[in-house]
Amino acid sequence: MKALIITWTSRIRDSYWFIPSLLAIGALVLSFVTTEMDNRLGSEWLEKIGWLYANEPAGARAVLSTVAGSMITVAGVTFSMTILSISYTTSQVGARLLNNFMRDRGNQVTLGVFISTFLYCLMVLRTVRNAESAPHGDAGQQELASAFVPHIAVIVGIMLAILSVAVLIYFIHHIPESIHISNIVAGIGGDLNRQIDDQFPARIGKPHDDVTERQVESNLPKMLYETAKTIRSKGSGYVEFVDTDGVMKIAVDNDLTIRMRFRAGDFITPGNVLMLASPDSRVSDEIVEQLRATFVSGAQRTAKQNLRFVFNQLVEVAERALSPGVNDPFTAINCMDWLQSALEHLAEREMPDAYRYDSGHQLRIVAEPETFSDFASLVFDQLRPYVAADRNASIHMMEMMAKVALSTKCDSHRRLLVRHAGTLRRQCKRALNDQSGMKLLSDRFRSMVWLLRDPLYRQRVLDTGNWVGGRA
């Protein structure tokens, strides 16, 4: 249940209609408040304020009708502009970035302000009335009902109209900014670094007390699999969220060891084994349902717990930029700069181990984490076929690998990056028809090898910032 609540809360908060709906409700409440203030205060207070004009019923209706009509028209134009810009941009950078535009707070607030102003004026307009005779008393006597003009409400409506004009000016500036490719890439890159900060300090349980015993790959005894209860999925879809705290609590409460088989971002089908819970004798049908409820799936991948999804967004933009139909290597270079930032950020993080223990040092959960090697492969292996045929992009990727290798303190990370660099160099020899470009690429590769082999050279590069050439 907790996993479902968190997932739906996130969906509602990120949906395009959430902020406009809140503003619309606020406008309805404001209309009732201001008209009630007018009922209680009357219009005598206007006589003491010379610069305020007391409206007649016809004038109040004209003002409110004009504001309401113009706002609903502008709201339609605003929504059309948003959809048109989104359609154009996603055709260039990828449909998976659609949610990024729908979550844009500027677009949501703009539409919300226009709709709210329209609803407010519409609700106030219905309260304006002329002086007219109305039946009174049992005898059917007639008396003159006084006119009612909600002066406070009309003034607030005019202020909302002025605010809407200011928001429209902001929106006209915001739309070109939001679809500029550099801003799109920077937004994804910023999200990626924030996701790394959010996800990698978070752990399921505690790691092994002995650092030398920690492992990123599990090696469980055969007996655990033979005595385990399989918890299978009932539906199809992408795993959006896993309530890891809930899994740990169930494991501790029932003295279980649980082997996780899927993570956020994986696709599941009916009958897939979500997890194994051992021993079988302690797993009742109720516990099976509780464990199954810790997984929430949907029709698409989300970035909630899935760092691969955000990496893939940048990779997809770079791949499209390097395709023959677009041929924009500088956008691809922009993406690689942000991928470099993310990999450097990730290289500083301590990777979680596969074995997770409770507070009593009892093994409770086994789940292989995603490592720096997985994300490096995600970036370089997917981009390499596109980069290898472009001189500018291939040289920049080699420099990107060297900069990441220079920033990390882990020798295994450096060796991994040198292997990726060697693979890129070999593929460029086959695909890159530019001898001078190939020479520059090879020079950078040799310098990168020296970064791995020679600590003194690495320190000199760190001090001077010049790593190309050198001992190579």
Long-range contacts (C-beta under 8 A, 24 or more apart in sequence): 1-293, 2-243, 2-245, 2-246, 3-241, 3-242, 3-243, 3-246, 3-293, 3-294, 3-295, 3-296, 4-293, 4-296, 6-241, 6-243, 6-296, 7-240, 7-241, 7-296, 7-298, 7-304, 10-241, 10-302, 10-304, 14-99, 14-102, 14-103, 15-102, 16-102, 16-103, 16-107, 16-108, 18-108, 19-105, 19-108, 19-109, 19-112, 20-108, 20-111, 20-112, 20-115, 20-116, 21-112, 22-112, 23-109, 23-112, 23-113, 23-115, 23-116, 24-112, 24-115, 24-116, 24-119, 26-116, 27-115, 27-116, 27-117, 27-119, 27-120, 27-123, 27-160, 28-119, 28-120, 28-123, 30-120, 30-156, 31-119, 31-120, 31-123, 31-124, 31-153, 32-123, 34-124, 34-150, 34-152, 34-153, 34-156, 35-123, 35-124, 35-127, 35-150, 35-153, 37-152, 37-153, 38-148, 38-149, 38-150, 38-151, 38-152, 38-153, 41-152, 43-149, 43-151, 46-151, 52-151, 52-155, 54-149, 54-151, 55-149, 55-151, 55-154, 56-147, 56-149, 57-128, 57-129, 57-130, 57-147, 57-148, 57-149, 58-130, 60-128, 60-149, 60-150, 60-151, 60-154, 61-125, 61-128, 63-154, 63-157, 63-158, 64-121, 64-122, 64-124, 64-125, 64-128, 64-154, 64-157, 65-121, 65-125, 67-117, 67-121, 67-157, 67-158, 67-160, 67-161, 68-117, 68-118, 68-121, 68-122, 68-125, 70-161, 71-114, 71-115, 71-117, 71-118, 71-121, 71-161, 71-164, 72-114, 72-115, 72-118, 74-114, 74-164, 74-168, 75-111, 75-114, 75-115, 75-118, 78-110, 78-111, 78-114, 78-168, 78-171, 79-111, 81-171, 81-175, 82-107, 82-111, 82-175, 85-175, 85-178, 85-179, 88-179, 89-179, 89-184, 92-181, 92-320, 92-326, 93-181, 93-184, 93-316, 93-317, 93-320, 94-313, 94-316, 94-317, 94-320, 96-301, 96-312, 96-313, 96-316, 97-184, 97-188, 97-313, 97-317, 99-302, 100-184, 100-187, 100-188, 100-191, 100-313, 101-178, 104-178, 106-170, 106-171, 106-174, 106-178, 107-171, 107-174, 107-178, 109-167, 110-167, 110-168, 110-170, 110-171, 110-174, 113-160, 113-163, 113-164, 113-167, 114-164, 114-167, 116-160, 117-157, 117-160, 117-161, 117-163, 117-164, 120-156, 120-157, 120-160, 121-157, 121-160, 124-150, 124-153, 124-154, 124-157, 127-153, 181-317, 181-331, 181-334, 182-334, 184-317, 185-314, 185-317, 185-331, 185-334, 185-335, 185-338, 186-338, 188-310, 188-313, 188-314, 188-317, 188-338, 189-314, 189-337, 189-338, 189-339, 189-341, 189-342, 191-303, 191-310, 192-307, 192-310, 192-311, 192-314, 192-338, 192-342, 193-341, 193-342, 193-345, 195-303, 195-307, 195-310, 196-307, 196-342, 196-345, 196-346, 196-349, 197-345, 199-305, 199-307, 200-346, 200-349, 200-350, 200-351, 200-352, 203-352, 203-356, 204-244, 204-245, 204-247, 204-248, 204-352, 204-356, 204-365, 204-367, 205-248, 205-356, 205-357, 205-358, 205-364, 205-365, 206-356, 206-357, 206-358, 206-359, 206-361, 207-352, 207-353, 207-355, 207-356, 207-357, 208-353, 208-355, 208-357, 209-361, 214-353, 214-355, 215-353, 215-354, 215-355, 216-351, 216-352, 216-353, 216-354, 216-368, 216-369, 216-371, 217-354, 217-368, 218-259, 218-354, 218-355, 218-366, 218-367, 218-368, 220-259, 220-366, 224-257, 224-259, 224-276, 224-278, 225-259, 225-276, 225-278, 227-278, 227-279, 227-280, 228-259, 228-276, 228-277, 228-278, 228-279, 228-280, 229-276, 229-277, 229-278, 229-280, 229-283, 229-288, 230-273, 230-276, 231-273, 231-274, 231-275, 231-276, 231-277, 231-288, 231-291, 231-292, 232-270, 232-271, 232-272, 232-273, 232-274, 232-292, 233-268, 233-269, 233-270, 233-271, 233-272, 233-274, 233-292, 233-295, 233-297, 234-270, 234-292, 235-268, 235-270, 235-297, 236-267, 236-268, 236-269, 236-270, 236-297, 237-267, 237-268, 237-297, 237-298, 237-299, 238-265, 238-266, 238-267, 238-268, 238-297, 238-298, 238-299, 238-300, 238-301, 238-302, 239-263, 239-264, 239-265, 239-266, 239-267, 239-268, 239-295, 239-296, 239-297, 240-264, 240-296, 240-297, 240-298, 240-301, 240-302, 240-304, 240-305, 241-295, 241-296, 241-302, 241-304, 241-305, 242-294, 242-295, 242-296, 242-305, 243-293, 243-294, 243-295, 244-294, 244-365, 246-290, 246-293, 246-294, 247-275, 247-291, 247-294, 247-365, 248-356, 248-358, 248-364, 248-365, 250-287, 250-290, 250-291, 250-294, 251-277, 251-358, 251-364, 251-365, 252-358, 252-364, 254-282, 254-283, 254-287, 255-282, 256-282, 256-283, 256-287, 256-364, 257-363, 257-364, 257-365, 257-366, 258-291, 258-364, 258-365, 258-366, 259-365, 259-366, 259-367, 260-365, 260-366, 260-367, 262-295, 263-305, 263-306, 263-367, 263-370, 264-302, 264-304, 264-305, 264-306, 265-301, 265-305, 265-306, 265-308, 265-309, 268-295, 268-297, 307-370, 307-375, 308-370, 308-375, 308-378, 311-339, 311-342, 311-375, 311-378, 311-379, 312-378, 312-382, 314-338, 314-339, 314-342, 315-339, 315-378, 315-379, 315-382, 315-383, 318-383, 318-386, 319-382, 319-383, 319-386, 322-386, 322-387, 322-389, 322-390, 322-393, 323-386, 329-390, 329-392, 329-393, 330-392, 332-386, 332-387, 332-390, 332-393, 333-392, 333-393, 333-396, 336-383, 336-393, 336-396, 336-397, 336-400, 337-400, 339-379, 339-400, 340-400, 340-403, 340-404, 342-375, 343-372, 343-375, 343-376, 343-379, 343-404, 344-403, 344-404, 344-407, 344-408, 346-372, 346-375, 347-372, 347-404, 347-407, 347-408, 347-410, 347-413, 348-408, 372-410, 372-413, 372-416, 373-416, 376-413, 376-416, 376-417, 376-420, 377-420, 380-420, 380-423, 380-424, 381-420, 384-423, 384-424, 384-427, 385-427, 387-424, 388-424, 388-427, 388-428, 388-430, 388-431, 388-432, 389-431, 389-432, 390-432, 391-432, 391-434, 391-437, 394-424, 394-428, 394-432, 394-437, 394-441, 395-437, 395-440, 395-441, 395-444, 397-424, 398-424, 398-425, 398-441, 398-444, 398-445, 398-448, 399-444, 399-468, 401-448, 402-444, 402-447, 402-448, 402-451, 402-467, 405-448, 405-451, 405-452, 406-451, 406-458, 406-461, 406-462, 406-467, 411-452, 414-451, 414-452, 415-452, 417-448, 418-448, 418-449, 418-452, 421-445, 421-448, 443-468, 443-469, 443-472, 444-468, 446-472, 447-471, 447-472
